[in-house]
Amino acid sequence: MRRSVELDDGALVEILSRVADARRIAQCSLVCKRWQELRWAVTGLHFDFRARSKEEVREKEDVIAAVLRRTKNRAPGCLKTLKVSLRCDEPSEATGHWLMWADSLTALWLEATVSLRWGPAVWNSVLRLDTLRGVQIVGRFYSKNLLPVVDESPFQSLRYCRFSKAINVTNLLLEALLAASPALENLSVDFFGDVSRPALTVSSASLRTLRLFGCWRDGDAFKVVLNAPRLASFVFGNLPSRSARLSIHFLSKNLSSLELFSSCELENRCDLLQSLRITGNWALENVANVFQFTPMVTVLHLGLRSTGKTRIDNFLAPLINLKRIHFYGLAMMSFVGGDMRLEALHVHLWADLDFRYAAPDISLFKAFLEVHKIPSLVVHCKEMADHETKSVKENYECWRVLFDLLLFYPSRVTLKKRSHHLLNRMRGMELKRWQELRFGFYRALMGQPPLVKNLRTLEFRDTVLTAEDLWRLEPDEMITQGDKTLPQAQMSPDLVIAPLLRLKAVHLDCASRKLL
């Protein structure tokens, strides 16, 4: 046992003089006396184990049970969040007997990977957690004869439920879960492939978000019937390499966002839909059929991989309220004709993996800006920051296209996601090419007159700025990083920043301070 050390009178008086309220000392005293008890009062626990055999799985579960049992005995009702990740190299089954000691949970995350699956006792134990608000089960689990158990033990407090990689989730189980969860707001199911019944009826008075990703085989037919008056968002799709006959029937038509990741048919209209996303392998004729039933869409996201030649004016004619289009990857290559009355066009570069080594054609951008007279073109360059997964040559060509757009249309083209600071020297790029890119960027920023107005923040790394550059830019704030940011000429740095009358702050790192 450690020896306690007494404080002298002077130190004690000094400590007490700094305490404004004496009640704080009393609170600290209580904590010190109950330390052995309170150290078990944790609100969250995370277990991550890997086993080589069935015996090791049992040992890991016994360890989890011992910790949970002691936590409950020492601090009952404190544990709110539990995450358990188990992996086993041999086919095995987790019993989940340790869940009996976690009756105060509000959030539960169970993950079984490789050859492990959750046994029947796991789901039965989950049903007994009355305070559970969110549950996520990753991996296979025993789902046979669970319907009577669900009907007898309703989830009164459940708000969020997700099944991932659980191919044994059935239509009947989902319908029973929805009926037993009067407060459920978010339901997500991945790798859902039940073909015993060709239809799933989603009936819920509280559901707001629904996500269904299936693994149906080629030729399978499946229909989703939506009867959820508060449902606002629905994500639906199948594996990209398979073509099943999917359809949606709307009984409640308050849906505002719909995302379809594979070819699908709508059986009736949804007039309140505002946002529509279509991604994957589609024939343009099928897309046109979807547009016929969603005429009030204002924002359209397109990530199609199609070779159709339909003109865009005929293609988008049913969407009478369309204001913005988001193109992902080079999906816009299929749409170059017709007349579009849009407020803005968004292009997400490198968002489609199939086109990650292809640079955009500047003629396509010019067609949208000149022929279609679109007021604003927004180019999202966030994913171009990952230089290691991109071709250096194509990345270089892409930046040149963007800089030319900035020169030709300075007031109508916007680069999003702070694309200017991505101009750091790219790994593997020749110095000459990098300098040419940097010059193109300067030319876009510092034209005569400057093309960038009201600049507030400027960030450069490994870049040499001259006094003339700073005079033209005049940013309100300038963030400098690296010992090469401020000019290294004979001119004093304080003279260089003198023209910046609106400058509020200059941030320097240790290497740059020596320049001042």
Secondary structure, DSSP 8 states (H G I E B T S, - for coil): --------HHHHHHHHHT-S-HHHHHHHHHHHHTHHHHTT--SEEEEEEEESSHHHHHHHHHHHHHHHHHHHHHSTT---EEEEEEEEEEEEEE--GGGGG-TT-SEEEEEEEEEEEE-HHHHHHHHT-TT--EEEEES-B--TT-HHHHHHS--SS--EEEEES-TT--HHHHHHHHHH-TT--EEEEEEE---SSSEEEEE-SS--EEEEEE---TT-EEEEEEE-TT--EEEEE--TT---EEEEEESS----EEEESS-EEESS--TT--EEEEEES--HHHHHHHHHT-TT--EEEEEE-------HHHHSTT-TT--EEEEETTGGGG---S----SEEEEETT-SGGGTT----HHHHHIIIIIS--S-EEEE-GGGG-GGGS-HHHHHHHHHHHHHHHHH-TTTEEEESSGGGGGS--TT--HHHHHHHHHHHHHHHS-SS-S--S--EEEEES----HHHHHHH--SEEEEESTTSS--SSS-HHHHSTT-TT---EE--TTTGGG-
